[in-house]
Amino acid sequence: MLLARTRSCPSQIELPEVAQFRTDSDFSFFRLQPVDLYYVGSFGVMGWVEAQDYEHAAPDPLSEAAPGILTHMNADHVDVTEGIIVRAGNRRS
């Protein structure tokens, strides 16, 4: 969840990905200025994040490599992956 202040951005922003929406009269770009953030991960990982920490955070260093990692793990290490999932499912918190 992200609570943010918004402000309209100049309409001259050019992005090929949104060209099809330019003809819509109700299409606009907005800049978000984070005020409060509540991170919801998975398996009970959640909590408030300071807006300043969010603004200065680095992207996940594995985000670009993740598809290859998952493909490799699923193809070559199914037994290990299943074991991790089974053990994680049996954890009691």
Secondary structure, DSSP 8 states (H G I E B T S, - for coil): -EEEEEEE--TT---GGGGGGTT-TT---EEEEEEEEEEE-STT-EEEE-HHHHHT----TTTTTHHHHHHHHHHH-HHHHHHHHHHHHT---
